[in-house]
Amino acid sequence: MPSVTGTDLFVGREREMAELTAAFEGALDGRGGLVMLAGEPGIGKTRLTEELMAIAKDRGALVT
């Protein structure tokens, strides 16, 4: 599902976002875990994080 942060369209990372969202939902349910984003500069690690932060804020989580 494409989402918009600011004015930039975010597409093509459905699998990664599903995994991150599942980890976040697990945390909300009290399950611990660890997610590590790693890769070459410029592949979108920051953007994935920003998208997850937006999801977390929409669900009422405190994001700092």
Phi and psi in degrees as GROMACS dihedral restraints (atoms count N, CA, C in turn):
[ dihedral_restraints ]
;  ai    aj    ak    al  type     phi  dphi    fc
    3     4     5     6     1   -67.7    20    10
    4     5     6     7     1   142.9    20    10
    6     7     8     9     1  -130.8    20    10
    7     8     9    10     1   165.7    20    10
    9    10    11    12     1  -123.3    20    10
   10    11    12    13     1   124.5    20    10
   12    13    14    15     1  -115.3    20    10
   13    14    15    16     1   118.0    20    10
   15    16    17    18     1    68.5    20    10
   16    17    18    19     1  -122.7    20    10
   18    19    20    21     1  -116.4    20    10
   19    20    21    22     1     2.2    20    10
   21    22    23    24     1   -93.8    20    10
   22    23    24    25     1   127.2    20    10
   24    25    26    27     1   -73.6    20    10
   25    26    27    28     1   138.6    20    10
   27    28    29    30     1  -117.6    20    10
   28    29    30    31     1   111.0    20    10
   30    31    32    33     1  -136.9    20    10
   31    32    33    34     1   160.6    20    10
   33    34    35    36     1    84.4    20    10
   34    35    36    37     1     9.3    20    10
   36    37    38    39     1  -124.3    20    10
   37    38    39    40     1    35.1    20    10
   39    40    41    42     1   -59.8    20    10
   40    41    42    43     1   -44.0    20    10
   42    43    44    45     1   -63.4    20    10
   43    44    45    46     1   -46.2    20    10
   45    46    47    48     1   -64.2    20    10
   46    47    48    49     1   -43.3    20    10
   48    49    50    51     1   -66.3    20    10
   49    50    51    52     1   -35.2    20    10
   51    52    53    54     1   -63.1    20    10
   52    53    54    55     1   -42.1    20    10
   54    55    56    57     1   -66.4    20    10
   55    56    57    58     1   -43.8    20    10
   57    58    59    60     1   -65.2    20    10
   58    59    60    61     1   -42.3    20    10
   60    61    62    63     1   -64.4    20    10
   61    62    63    64     1   -40.4    20    10
   63    64    65    66     1   -62.4    20    10
   64    65    66    67     1   -40.4    20    10
   66    67    68    69     1   -65.2    20    10
   67    68    69    70     1   -41.1    20    10
   69    70    71    72     1   -63.4    20    10
   70    71    72    73     1   -45.7    20    10
   72    73    74    75     1   -63.3    20    10
   73    74    75    76     1   -36.5    20    10
   75    76    77    78     1   -61.5    20    10
   76    77    78    79     1   -40.8    20    10
   78    79    80    81     1   -63.3    20    10
   79    80    81    82     1   -40.4    20    10
   81    82    83    84     1   -62.1    20    10
   82    83    84    85     1   -32.4    20    10
   84    85    86    87     1   -84.2    20    10
   85    86    87    88     1     1.6    20    10
   87    88    89    90     1    90.8    20    10
   88    89    90    91     1     8.4    20    10
   90    91    92    93     1   -91.8    20    10
   91    92    93    94     1   131.7    20    10
   93    94    95    96     1   -80.0    20    10
   94    95    96    97     1   167.8    20    10
   96    97    98    99     1   174.6    20    10
   97    98    99   100     1   177.9    20    10
   99   100   101   102     1  -142.1    20    10
  100   101   102   103     1   134.6    20    10
  102   103   104   105     1  -126.2    20    10
  103   104   105   106     1   131.0    20    10
  105   106   107   108     1  -122.3    20    10
  106   107   108   109     1   126.2    20    10
  108   109   110   111     1   -98.4    20    10
  109   110   111   112     1   121.5    20    10
  111   112   113   114     1  -137.8    20    10
  112   113   114   115     1   149.1    20    10
  114   115   116   117     1   162.2    20    10
  115   116   117   118     1   176.0    20    10
  117   118   119   120     1   -64.4    20    10
  118   119   120   121     1   154.5    20    10
  120   121   122   123     1   -58.2    20    10
  121   122   123   124     1   138.6    20    10
  123   124   125   126     1    89.3    20    10
  124   125   126   127     1     3.8    20    10
  126   127   128   129     1   -89.6    20    10
  127   128   129   130     1    -5.9    20    10
  129   130   131   132     1   110.8    20    10
  130   131   132   133     1    19.2    20    10
  132   133   134   135     1   -61.7    20    10
  133   134   135   136     1   -45.4    20    10
  135   136   137   138     1   -64.1    20    10
  136   137   138   139     1   -42.0    20    10
  138   139   140   141     1   -63.8    20    10
  139   140   141   142     1   -41.3    20    10
  141   142   143   144     1   -59.0    20    10
  142   143   144   145     1   -43.8    20    10
  144   145   146   147     1   -62.7    20    10
  145   146   147   148     1   -42.9    20    10
  147   148   149   150     1   -62.5    20    10
  148   149   150   151     1   -39.8    20    10
  150   151   152   153     1   -65.3    20    10
  151   152   153   154     1   -42.2    20    10
  153   154   155   156     1   -65.5    20    10
  154   155   156   157     1   -38.8    20    10
  156   157   158   159     1   -60.3    20    10
  157   158   159   160     1   -40.4    20    10
  159   160   161   162     1   -64.0    20    10
  160   161   162   163     1   -41.8    20    10
  162   163   164   165     1   -62.0    20    10
  163   164   165   166     1   -45.5    20    10
  165   166   167   168     1   -61.4    20    10
  166   167   168   169     1   -44.5    20    10
  168   169   170   171     1   -62.3    20    10
  169   170   171   172     1   -42.0    20    10
  171   172   173   174     1   -61.0    20    10
  172   173   174   175     1   -27.5    20    10
  174   175   176   177     1   -95.8    20    10
  175   176   177   178     1    10.1    20    10
  177   178   179   180     1    88.3    20    10
  178   179   180   181     1     8.6    20    10
  180   181   182   183     1   -76.6    20    10
  181   182   183   184     1   148.5    20    10
  183   184   185   186     1   -82.7    20    10
  184   185   186   187     1   118.0    20    10
  186   187   188   189     1  -117.7    20    10
  187   188   189   190     1   123.3    20    10
